[in-house]
Amino acid sequence: MSFYQSYALHQVVSAEEFGFDPDDYSRFKFGDDLVAREFGEQLAEGFISSYLAGHYKGEQMVVISSPYSFIPTATFAMKNYFMHLLNRWLAGRGGLVVQEAKVHRTVTYKEDYGELSAADRLKLIGNDSFHIDKHFLEGKTLLFLDDIRITGSHERMILKMVEEYGLLNEFHLLYFAELVNKEINPNVENKLNYHQVKSIFDLDDIVNSGFFTFNTRIVKYILNCDFNSFSLFIKNQTDDFINMLYNLALGNGYHTIDAYAGNLNFIKKHIETTNYKLI
């Protein structure tokens, strides 16, 4: 039987005060890599000081970001910096640097998870299935990372996967923040997600900051935007941005979702026209 512990850097007890800057969190969720670095390093420092410093015995650890198919989640960017700082701590003690693994997921959906109730979250994610390389993980301590725990639906899916695969590892569920006040509506997550991003045009500052990285949220948000706003936004982006947006959308199978068809078709025609002009 696996042994696991849960750790959250911030405990959210109020819908108004979070213990971290909600504008930063919003930018993080839409691809601000500078904030991802800040969050990842803070989480690593918190985990080291609260647990690892008193329990590390030289074991091989594996860091596992939140599940994704082709496009990583915002947590993936945070995970990179978490690993960098943790590796410095481990190397300074002659320990083994961490390895990395991926939880694969199979279902693509357009719903905004942060808007949903606890029951609807469980219903939606319950249709998904998570997969991992069991043999690679044998004998190692696993660190599952996620940005925020609201209702625990994702956590239950991770625990279900652990049980189905018969994993016997010690593992830790690590979060940047956790909603601990159950009186607060789960849609507080949406308040955080969109605290600074009120429209598609608010993305310009993040995308052009020089510290931008794509994730599932920003791709879905752009593709789900009303066509007039979307087309104005796209016309102000670089060809590199537009091509990457299109490639990622195809890689995640978003071309099979009717709600995204109009905007994706616009991108496709834009790319074809640009390529024709180059020829």
N, C-alpha and C positions, 0 to 999 in steps of 0.2 A: 504494500500500500504506500502511495506517495505521501510525503510530508510537505506541507506548504505553509507559507506565511504571506500576509498581505501588508503592504506599506504604501502610504500616501504622504507626499511631502506637505500638502495643504489639506486641511479638513474644512469643507464649506458648511457653515452652520447658518448662514444668512443669505437671502436672495439679493442683498445689496452690498455686503462686504465679503470679499472672497479670499483675502490674504495675498492676492497677487493682482496685477493690473489687468482688468478685463479687456482694455484696448490692446495690450500686448497679446493676450490670449487669442483675441479675434484675428490679429495679424498672423499669429502663429498658425492658426487653422487654415489660413489662406496663403500660406507659403513663404512667410517671412523667416528666412534662415537665421538671421541674427537673433530673433527671439527663440527659435528652436535651439540654438546654441546655449542661450541663457537658461532655458528650461531644462535642457538635458544635463548641463553641468550642475545646476542646482539639485536636480534629482539624484545624480551620482553622489554629490557631497552629502546629501541627506541620508541616503542608503548606507554609505560608508560609515558615517558617524553614528547613526542610530543602530546599525546591526553588524555590518561587515567587520568593522575594526575590532569587535569583541568576539567574533565567531569564525573568522577566516582561518582555514587550516591547509591552504595550498591546493584546494580542489580545482578542477577544471570547470569553469563557468561558461555557459552559453547564453547569449543575449538574443531575445526573440521579440521583434516588434509586433504591433497589432496586425491581425490577419489582413492580407490583401491578395488580389488576383494579379494584375499587371501594373497598375498605378499604385505606388505606395501611399499610405495615409500620412497625415501630418506627423504622427508619432515616429515614423521612419526617420525623419530629419532630426528629431529630438534624440532618437536612439543613437545616431552617429556620434553626437557630442557626449552623450552618456558613456559610450564605450571609450572615447578618447580619454576622458578624465579617469575612468575606472582603470584603464590600462596603465596610466601613469602611476596610479596608486599601487597597482599590483607589481609593476616592474620595479618600483622603488623598494619592494619587499622581497624581490627575487621570486615572485609568483608567476604562474602561467597567465599570459594575456588571454582575454576572453575570446571565445569563438562566436560565430553567428549562425542562426538558423532562421528559417521562414515557415510561418504557418500559411498554407495555401487555402484560399476560400474559393467557392465555386459559383456563388449566386451574385448576379449583378442586379441592383434595384435603383430606381430614381428617387425614392422617398428620402426626405431629409430626416435622418435618424433623431436629431436633436429636438424635432417638433413632437415626437411621439410619446405617448404614455408608456408606463412600464409594461402593461399588457400588450400593447401594440408593438413595442420593441421586441418582446419575446416572441410574438407571433411572426414578425418579419424575419428575425435572425434565426428562428427555429427552422426555417426552410433552407438554411445554409448548411454547409458541412465544412469542417476544418480538417486539414491533413498536414502531417509533419513526418520527417524522416526519423522514425523511432530508433533505428540502429545507430545513427550518428550520435544520438543523445545518451546512449547507454553509459551509466556510471558518472554522469556529469550533473552539476547543479544548474538548474534552468532559471533564467530571469525573464519573465514575461513583462513587457513594457506596454503601457497605454497612457494616453494623456489624461483622461478623466474617467472616474467611475461614478455613474449616476444611479442606475437601477441594478447593475450587476448582470445584465443580460449577456454581454460579451464574456464576462467572467464565467458564467454558467456554461457557455459554449466551450470555453477553454477547459474547464473541469470535465465536461462531457467528453471532449477529445482525449484528455489524459486517461480517463477511465476506459474508453473504447480501445485505445492503443495499449492499455496495460502498462503505462509508464510507471516505473518504480522510483523515479528520480525525486530528490529534494528539489522543490521549486518555490519561487517567490513571484508574487503578482505585484508589480510596482506601478504606481500611478503618480502623475504630477499633482493631481487633486482628486478628492473624493467628496461626494455629497453625503454628509453624515446626518443631516437634519431631514428626516423622512417626511416632515410636514411640508417641505418645499416641493412644488410641482416639478417633475423631471424636465419640463420644457425650459427650466432655467438654463439648461445647456444651450438652447437656441439663443437665449439672451447673451450668453457669453460668446457664442460663435459669431454673432452678427453685431457685437457691441460697437465695432468701428466700421464694419462693412455694411452699409445701408443700401447700397446700389452697386451695380457692376462697375460704375465709374470710380468708386472708391478703391477698386483693385489697381488702378493705374499707379498709385504711389508705391504699392507693394511690388508690383511687377517690374517697375523701373528703378527700384531702389539699389540694384546691383547685388542684392542678397536674396534673390527669389529662387524658389524651387517648386516645381509642380507637385501637386498631390491630388487625391481623388476629389476632395471637397471643391477645390477651385475649378477643376475640369467640369464636374457636374453642375456647379453653380453657373458657369458661363454657358454651357449647353442648354440649361433650363431657363435661361433669361428670355424675356420677351424680345421678339425679333428686331424691333426698331432700336432698342437700347443695345442689343447684342451686335448688330451690324455697325453701329457707330463706334462701339468699343473695339471691334476687330479691325476696323479701318485705321485705328491709331496704333496698332501693334506691329512689331517687326515680323518679317517673313519667318525668321527662326522660331519666334513664339507661336505663330499660326501653324507652322508645319509640325511643331512638337505637340501642340494641342490636338491636332488631327490624328497624329500617330498614336498618342496615348488613348484617345477616344476609341480608335479602332482596336487597339490592344486590349481594352477592357470590354469590348463588345458593345459599346454604346450606340453603334450604328444599327443595332437591332431593337433599340428602344424608340418607339414612335414619337414620344415627346421631344426627343433630341433631333429628329430627322431634318426639320427645316433649317436649323442652325448649322448642323453638320453638312448639309448639302451646300449651304452658302460658303462654308470654309472650303469644301472640295472644289467648287467653281472658282473661288478666289485663287487657290493654289494652281489649278489648271490654267487660268488666265495669266498668272504671273510667270509660269513656266513657258507658256507660248510666247510671251513677250521676250523672255530671255533667249529663246531659240531664234 
